[in-house]
């Protein structure tokens, strides 16, 4: 009898070990793949797109209480103790490497939600993410956010069933009528929920346009490729054609020192138009408001 029991136990153990060996494949991702259409939060337009080369430096914040257990933008349940984050434009989900430039800590997080919508933030991490990156108590930190391209491509292919194409950056059309764009009156203390663009707004929101009525001097001035000094900048746009960038520089120089900073990407040169630098976030916010008031509603703050 004991021999029979022993044989049965050994057989069950062998089956259990065999079963364990078959479950070593990575679990299927939760939620659904989503890029999304252009949307607006308090007058500011966001344009989600697939960008496997995304690499940006800016301010990170974190979110947790009040959101824990609620549904994320791609259908997952938010867990503030998970290693996730929110981003305004990257496809959901995406894997990013977040590095705290103030202490050197680095962490991989999965983007599964939209936000943050305060204009000087580039990513909202979970509470656990903020703990591991070392800025939970202070609330914010200067970080570098990079898409982990291979893992993100694999994740997208598993969810969609085929490779996902990169979305090209939007190009400026200088003569387009931008009258359908709402002007911004952002109150950062009371950010409202985002709304989707109407069909007409989607057409115009997809263009980096010069405002129809200019309040700035339109005399052209010299634009520089100098990257500038460290500090806060307001980026009014990024353009594939330098002539378009130079036109925007001419329109912005009434607000301060506007320059062109050119970077090379897979698709070629990208000419970024920036105001600044200024030394503090408060001054950057004021400069951002001025740019938006003059019609450049897609401007944003960057920190270098």
Secondary structure as GFF3:
##gff-version 3
##sequence-region A 1 304
A	DSSP	alpha_helix	2	22	.	.	.	ID=ss1
A	DSSP	beta_strand	39	41	.	.	.	ID=ss2
A	DSSP	beta_strand	44	46	.	.	.	ID=ss3
A	DSSP	beta_strand	55	63	.	.	.	ID=ss4
A	DSSP	beta_strand	84	86	.	.	.	ID=ss5
A	DSSP	beta_strand	94	100	.	.	.	ID=ss6
A	DSSP	beta_strand	106	113	.	.	.	ID=ss7
A	DSSP	beta_strand	123	126	.	.	.	ID=ss8
A	DSSP	alpha_helix	127	133	.	.	.	ID=ss9
A	DSSP	beta_strand	140	147	.	.	.	ID=ss10
A	DSSP	alpha_helix	149	160	.	.	.	ID=ss11
A	DSSP	beta_strand	195	196	.	.	.	ID=ss12
A	DSSP	alpha_helix	199	205	.	.	.	ID=ss13
A	DSSP	beta_strand	232	239	.	.	.	ID=ss14
A	DSSP	alpha_helix	242	252	.	.	.	ID=ss15
A	DSSP	three_ten_helix	253	255	.	.	.	ID=ss16
A	DSSP	beta_strand	258	265	.	.	.	ID=ss17
A	DSSP	beta_strand	268	278	.	.	.	ID=ss18
A	DSSP	alpha_helix	281	293	.	.	.	ID=ss19
A	DSSP	beta_strand	300	303	.	.	.	ID=ss20
###
